[in-house]
Amino acid sequence: MQEKTKWPQLGTLITVFFFWGFVAASNDILIPVFKEKLQLEQWQSQLISVAFYFAYTIGALLYYFISKAIGEDILNRIGYKNGIALGLLISTVGALLFYPAAQTASFAFLLTGLFVIGLGYSLQQTAANPLAVIMGDPKTGSQRLSLAGGVNNFGTTIGPVLVSIAIFGSVTSDTTKIADIGAVKTPYLILGGLFLVVALIFKFSSIPNKINLGEDDTSRVATPTDISQPLAVPSRKSSLSYGQLSLGMVAIFIYVGVEVSTASNLPDFMKQHVRTPDGSPFPTESIAPFVSLYWASLMMGRWTSSVGAFNFSNTTKGILRFVMPYLAFAVFLIINKLANHDITPFYIYSVIIIALIVGDFLSKGSPARQLLIFSIFGMIALLIGIFTDGLTAVYAFTSVGLFCSTLWPCIYTLAIAGLGKHTSQGSNFLIMMIMGGGIVSLIQGVLAEDSLLGIQWSYLVGVACFAYLAFYAVRAQTILKSQGIDYDVTVPAGH
């Protein structure tokens, strides 16, 4: 009998996915403000991304070595639910550090606060993803991750808008507003309070504290839909000896890198290459809706993929795959309209969304094929942005969000396939590689200096990233087939 999704438990769990997205996207508003007010170089402003995403790696390393020291996996010792609650408490401390950061306009305090929030997120991510998988039929576990990913991107869509309102004052279309760094503390103090409340909710919720993802069983061959029961070729000493994982670690590093760097360098590109009707540079306070559109683009793709989590007929699911991206687009328009932003420039984006639908149709549910197609689309989008200018280039760069939307689960699924008893270790190694979000952003920030490539040509970094992802799509499929594993399945978004 098919196990039904535990919706009350899942509803509680996916609140943390919202928080991850809210902070990650809000960083893109902090970057231009602190750069302008503290007179930072572009590469220095990218340290905001470095601090936040490198914390994932430090957190994963701490998790690995502490588990080794105590002779048991941390989450197996304290429990998955308790692990998320602990991660939320750690993130609370980081959010509270925004008070001294805002009061003193201290870049060091800001970086420290983001780093501590990221440490908490690292533990939360390690626990939350497998929990989402086991909250119902294992065959639809990845669809639940997709639904969680859609909630994540709701956070990434409203985060830049709310933080921009806090920094630039009341909800207004007045482009003469001056950024107030001191106001940064307000949304993050509220966020810290929410972290604490949700930690208590998790502690006393019915979410399971112990889970069983199965043992290594070399007698079975991986089936396409059974991703919650990791299957293996003859056991090896370490997860790193599996080519799909070692190459997949680089792919996760590259993927998170291009996703974050494309958005975090967008404000500087707009200030240099986009002009207002009177010919003046594009104002910093008007950039937030475009950053919001980038992250909303990921939401469009992930909402589309989440359709499989629901018990609808195939016909209904087919219709929803066309409807969901436009529903997510409507959410973006409504949020920015309520924030009193002019949304008429974004109507043309409804045409660009068709590329997402076409790519999803061509992928036919295969993670390797989808990774290949969307990587090619991502390269094309970046090249259009590099060789055009103005809002045309901006829309090309924001459309990268559409093509990044489902890459995390594609890579994740291919990377851990067949690891068996090494799956937990392999998953932890993949979390470590989230630091790519900071490193790739920093590399692009350095190359964006006028004495080197300049901001527009620096997006060649993203082109190179997508080229590797296209290579991994082909290579991982070859490796897995040599191990008797074929993962031609529908894979939704999760990061």
C-alpha positions in Angstrom: 0.0 0.0 0.0 1.3 3.4 -1.0 2.3 5.5 2.0 0.6 8.9 2.0 2.6 12.1 2.5 2.6 13.3 6.1 1.5 16.9 5.3 1.4 18.3 8.9 5.0 17.2 9.5 6.1 18.3 6.1 4.5 21.7 6.6 6.5 22.3 9.7 9.7 21.0 8.1 9.6 23.3 5.1 9.6 26.4 7.2 13.4 26.2 7.4 13.6 26.0 3.6 12.0 29.5 3.6 14.6 30.9 5.9 17.5 29.5 3.8 16.2 31.4 0.8 15.3 34.6 2.6 18.9 35.2 3.8 20.7 33.9 0.7 18.9 36.3 -1.6 19.0 39.2 0.8 22.8 39.1 0.6 22.5 40.5 -2.9 20.9 43.6 -1.5 23.5 44.0 1.3 26.4 43.7 -1.3 25.8 47.0 -3.2 24.8 48.9 -0.1 27.9 48.1 1.9 30.1 48.5 -1.1 28.7 52.0 -1.7 28.7 53.1 2.0 32.0 51.6 3.0 33.7 52.3 -0.4 34.6 48.7 -1.0 36.1 47.2 -4.1 33.8 44.8 -6.0 35.8 41.8 -4.9 35.6 43.0 -1.2 31.9 43.2 -1.4 31.7 39.6 -2.6 33.2 38.6 0.8 29.5 38.7 1.9 28.9 35.7 -0.3 32.2 34.1 0.7 31.4 34.4 4.5 27.9 32.9 4.1 28.6 30.0 1.8 32.0 29.1 3.2 30.2 28.5 6.5 28.5 25.5 4.9 31.9 23.9 4.3 33.2 24.7 7.8 29.9 23.3 9.2 30.1 20.2 7.2 33.7 19.6 8.1 32.9 20.1 11.8 30.1 17.6 11.4 32.4 15.1 9.8 35.2 15.3 12.3 32.9 15.4 15.4 31.1 12.4 14.1 34.5 10.6 13.7 35.6 11.7 17.2 32.4 10.4 18.9 32.3 7.3 16.7 28.8 7.9 15.6 27.0 10.2 13.1 25.9 13.3 15.0 22.3 13.2 13.8 22.1 9.5 14.7 23.2 10.5 18.2 21.0 13.6 18.9 18.3 13.0 16.3 17.3 14.7 13.1 14.5 16.9 14.6 16.8 18.0 17.4 19.6 18.7 14.9 17.4 21.2 13.0 16.4 22.8 16.3 20.1 23.1 17.3 20.9 24.6 13.8 18.2 27.2 14.3 19.6 28.2 17.6 23.0 28.7 16.0 21.5 30.8 13.3 19.7 32.9 15.9 23.1 33.9 17.3 24.2 35.0 13.9 21.1 37.1 13.3 21.6 38.9 16.6 25.1 39.9 15.5 23.4 42.1 12.9 22.6 44.6 15.7 26.2 45.6 16.4 26.9 45.3 12.6 24.2 47.8 11.8 24.9 50.1 14.8 28.6 50.5 14.0 28.4 50.0 10.2 31.0 47.2 10.8 31.7 45.0 7.8 33.5 42.5 10.1 30.4 42.1 12.3 28.2 41.7 9.2 30.5 38.9 7.8 30.6 37.2 11.2 26.8 37.3 11.5 26.3 35.8 8.1 29.0 33.2 8.8 27.3 32.0 12.0 23.9 31.9 10.3 25.4 29.8 7.6 26.9 27.4 10.2 23.4 26.8 11.5 22.0 26.3 8.0 24.7 23.7 7.3 23.3 21.5 10.1 19.7 22.2 9.2 20.3 21.2 5.6 22.1 18.0 6.6 19.0 17.0 8.6 16.1 18.4 6.6 16.7 16.9 3.2 16.5 13.2 4.3 13.6 14.1 6.5 11.6 15.4 3.6 12.3 12.2 1.7 10.9 9.9 4.4 7.7 11.8 5.1 5.6 9.7 2.8 6.0 7.3 -0.1 9.8 7.0 -0.8 9.0 7.1 -4.5 7.8 10.6 -4.2 10.5 11.8 -1.8 12.2 13.9 -4.4 8.9 15.7 -5.3 8.6 16.7 -1.6 12.1 18.1 -1.9 10.8 20.1 -4.9 7.9 21.5 -2.9 10.3 22.5 -0.1 12.5 24.1 -2.8 9.6 26.1 -4.0 9.0 27.4 -0.4 12.8 28.2 -0.3 12.4 30.3 -3.4 9.4 32.1 -2.0 11.9 33.3 0.7 14.4 34.3 -2.0 11.7 36.3 -3.8 10.4 38.4 -0.9 13.8 38.6 1.0 15.4 41.2 -1.3 12.2 43.3 -1.3 11.7 43.3 2.5 15.4 44.0 3.2 15.4 46.8 0.5 12.4 48.4 2.2 14.2 48.2 5.6 17.4 49.8 4.2 15.9 52.5 2.0 13.0 53.4 4.2 9.2 53.0 3.8 7.5 51.4 0.9 7.9 54.0 -1.8 8.9 54.5 -5.4 11.0 57.5 -4.4 14.4 56.9 -6.1 16.0 59.6 -4.0 16.0 57.5 -0.9 19.3 57.1 0.8 20.5 53.7 2.1 20.5 53.4 5.9 22.9 50.7 7.0 21.6 51.1 10.6 18.2 49.8 9.4 19.7 46.4 8.4 19.3 45.3 12.0 15.5 45.3 12.0 14.7 42.5 9.5 17.5 40.3 10.9 16.5 40.8 14.5 12.9 39.8 13.5 14.4 36.8 11.6 16.4 35.9 14.7 13.2 35.9 16.8 11.6 33.6 14.2 14.5 31.3 14.3 14.1 30.9 18.0 10.3 30.4 17.8 10.6 27.8 15.1 13.4 26.0 17.0 10.9 25.5 19.9 8.2 24.4 17.5 10.5 21.8 16.0 11.6 20.6 19.5 8.0 19.8 20.5 6.7 18.8 17.0 5.7 15.3 15.8 8.5 15.3 13.2 10.5 12.0 13.6 13.8 12.2 15.4 15.2 9.0 13.9 15.0 7.8 10.3 16.2 4.8 8.4 17.4 5.3 4.8 18.4 1.7 4.3 21.6 -0.4 4.4 24.0 -1.3 1.6 22.5 -4.1 -0.5 24.7 -5.1 -3.4 22.3 -7.7 -4.6 19.8 -5.1 -5.9 20.0 -2.9 -9.0 18.9 0.7 -8.6 15.4 1.4 -9.8 14.5 4.8 -11.2 12.0 5.9 -8.6 13.4 4.4 -5.4 15.8 7.2 -4.5 15.2 6.9 -0.8 16.8 3.5 -0.6 20.4 4.1 -1.7 21.7 1.1 -3.8 25.3 0.1 -4.4 27.7 -1.7 -6.7 30.1 -3.9 -4.7 31.1 -1.9 -1.6 34.1 0.3 -1.7 36.2 1.8 1.2 35.1 5.4 0.8 32.4 7.3 -1.0 35.1 9.3 -2.7 36.1 6.2 -4.7 32.9 6.5 -6.7 33.4 8.7 -9.7 29.8 10.0 -9.7 30.4 11.5 -6.3 33.9 12.9 -6.7 32.9 14.6 -10.0 29.6 15.5 -8.5 31.3 17.4 -5.6 32.9 19.6 -8.2 29.5 20.0 -10.0 27.8 21.1 -6.7 30.6 23.6 -6.1 30.2 24.9 -9.7 26.4 24.9 -9.7 26.0 26.9 -6.4 28.8 29.1 -7.6 27.2 30.1 -10.9 23.8 30.4 -9.2 25.0 32.8 -6.6 27.6 34.8 -8.6 25.2 35.6 -11.4 22.9 37.3 -8.9 25.5 38.8 -6.6 27.3 40.6 -9.5 24.0 41.7 -11.1 23.6 45.0 -9.1 27.1 46.2 -10.1 26.4 45.3 -13.8 23.1 47.3 -13.6 24.8 50.3 -12.1 27.4 50.3 -14.9 25.3 49.2 -17.9 21.7 50.3 -17.4 20.5 53.9 -17.6 17.3 55.5 -16.4 15.2 57.4 -19.0 17.1 60.7 -18.2 20.4 58.9 -18.9 21.6 58.7 -15.3 23.0 55.5 -13.7 20.5 53.0 -12.5 19.9 53.7 -8.8 20.9 51.1 -6.2 17.5 51.3 -4.4 15.7 50.2 -7.7 17.8 47.1 -8.2 15.9 44.9 -5.6 13.0 43.9 -8.0 15.5 42.6 -10.5 17.3 40.6 -7.9 13.9 39.4 -6.7 13.1 38.3 -10.3 16.3 36.3 -10.5 15.4 34.3 -7.4 11.7 34.1 -8.4 13.0 32.5 -11.6 14.3 29.6 -9.5 10.9 29.5 -7.8 9.2 29.2 -11.2 11.2 26.1 -12.1 10.9 24.5 -8.7 7.1 25.0 -8.4 6.8 23.4 -11.8 8.8 20.3 -10.6 6.8 20.1 -7.4 3.7 19.0 -9.3 4.8 15.4 -8.9 4.4 15.6 -5.1 0.6 15.7 -5.4 -1.8 12.9 -6.3 -3.1 14.3 -9.5 -3.9 12.6 -12.8 -1.3 12.6 -15.5 -3.5 15.0 -17.5 -3.8 17.4 -14.6 0.0 17.2 -13.9 0.6 18.0 -17.6 -1.5 21.1 -17.4 0.0 22.2 -14.1 3.5 22.0 -15.6 2.4 24.9 -17.9 0.5 26.8 -15.2 2.9 26.6 -12.2 5.7 28.8 -13.7 3.3 31.5 -14.5 1.6 31.2 -11.1 5.1 31.7 -9.5 5.6 34.7 -11.8 2.3 36.2 -10.7 3.5 35.8 -7.0 6.6 37.8 -8.0 4.6 40.5 -9.6 2.1 40.8 -6.7 4.9 41.0 -4.1 6.7 43.8 -6.0 3.5 45.6 -6.7 2.7 45.6 -3.0 6.1 47.1 -2.4 5.1 49.9 -4.8 7.7 48.9 -7.5 6.9 49.5 -11.2 6.2 46.0 -12.5 5.5 47.0 -16.2 9.2 46.3 -17.2 8.8 42.7 -16.2 5.8 41.7 -18.4 8.1 40.8 -21.2 9.6 38.1 -19.0 6.5 36.0 -19.5 7.9 35.2 -23.0 11.2 34.1 -21.6 9.5 31.6 -19.2 8.6 29.6 -22.3 12.3 28.5 -22.5 11.9 26.9 -19.1 8.8 25.0 -20.2 10.5 23.8 -23.4 13.6 22.7 -21.5 11.4 20.8 -19.0 9.6 19.1 -21.8 12.8 18.1 -23.7 14.3 16.6 -20.6 11.6 14.0 -20.3 12.2 13.5 -16.6 15.8 12.4 -16.9 18.2 14.1 -14.4 21.2 13.7 -16.7 19.3 15.0 -19.8 17.8 17.9 -17.8 21.2 18.8 -16.4 22.7 18.8 -19.9 19.8 20.8 -21.5 19.5 23.4 -18.8 23.3 23.9 -18.7 23.3 24.6 -22.4 20.4 27.0 -22.0 22.4 28.7 -19.1 25.4 29.2 -21.3 23.2 30.7 -24.1 21.6 33.1 -21.6 24.9 34.3 -20.3 26.4 34.8 -23.7 23.3 36.9 -24.7 23.9 39.0 -21.6 27.6 39.4 -22.5 27.0 40.5 -26.1 24.0 42.8 -25.5 23.5 45.7 -23.1 20.9 47.4 -21.0 17.7 45.6 -19.8 18.1 43.0 -22.6 21.3 41.8 -20.9 19.7 42.1 -17.5 16.8 39.8 -18.5 19.3 37.4 -20.0 21.2 37.2 -16.8 18.1 36.9 -14.6 16.9 34.0 -16.9 19.9 32.0 -15.6 17.7 31.5 -12.5 15.2 29.6 -14.6 17.9 27.2 -15.8 19.5 26.8 -12.4 16.2 26.0 -10.8 16.3 22.1 -11.0 20.1 21.5 -11.2 20.7 20.9 -7.5 18.5 17.7 -7.4 19.8 16.5 -10.8 23.4 16.7 -9.6 22.5 15.4 -6.1 20.7 12.4 -7.4 23.4 11.4 -9.8 26.1 12.0 -7.3 24.8 9.8 -4.5 23.3 7.0 -6.7 24.8 3.7 -5.9 26.7 4.8 -2.7 24.8 2.4 -0.4 26.2 2.6 3.1 28.4 5.5 2.1 25.4 7.7 1.2 25.4 9.8 4.4 29.1 10.5 4.0 28.7 11.3 0.4 25.8 13.7 1.2 27.9 15.5 3.8 30.7 15.9 1.2 28.2 17.5 -1.2 27.0 19.9 1.5 30.7 21.0 2.0 30.8 22.1 -1.6 28.2 24.7 -1.2 31.1 27.0 -0.5 31.3 27.4 -4.3 28.6 30.1 -3.9 31.3 32.3 -2.2 34.4 31.2 -4.1 33.0 31.6 -7.6 31.4 34.9 -6.7 34.7 36.1 -5.4 36.5 35.0 -8.6 34.0 36.8 -10.7 34.2 39.8 -8.5 38.0 40.0 -9.0 37.7 39.6 -12.7 35.0 42.2 -12.8 37.5 45.0 -12.1 37.9 47.4 -15.0 41.6 46.6 -15.2 40.8 42.9 -15.9 37.7 41.7 -17.7 35.2 44.2 -16.5 31.8 43.4 -15.0 30.1 42.3 -18.3 32.8 40.0 -19.6 33.3 38.6 -16.0 30.2 36.5 -16.7 32.4 34.3 -18.8 33.1 32.6 -15.4 29.5 31.4 -15.4 29.8 30.2 -19.0 32.7 28.0 -17.9 30.7 26.7 -15.0 27.8 25.6 -17.2 30.3 24.0 -19.5 31.5 21.7 -16.7 28.0 20.9 -15.6 27.2 19.8 -19.2 30.3 17.6 -19.1 29.2 16.1 -15.7 25.7 15.3 -17.1 27.2 13.1 -19.8 30.0 11.6 -17.7 27.9 10.8 -14.7 25.4 8.9 -16.8 28.2 6.9 -18.3 29.7 6.0 -14.9 26.3 5.0 -13.4 25.4 2.8 -16.4 28.8 1.0 -16.0 27.7 0.3 -12.4 24.3 -1.1 -13.6 22.4 2.0 -12.5 20.0 4.0 -14.7 18.5 7.1 -13.2 16.3 8.3 -16.0 13.7 9.7 -13.7 11.9 12.9 -13.0 13.9 14.9 -10.5 12.6 18.1 -8.9 14.4 20.9 -7.2 15.7 20.8 -3.6 18.3 23.4 -2.8 
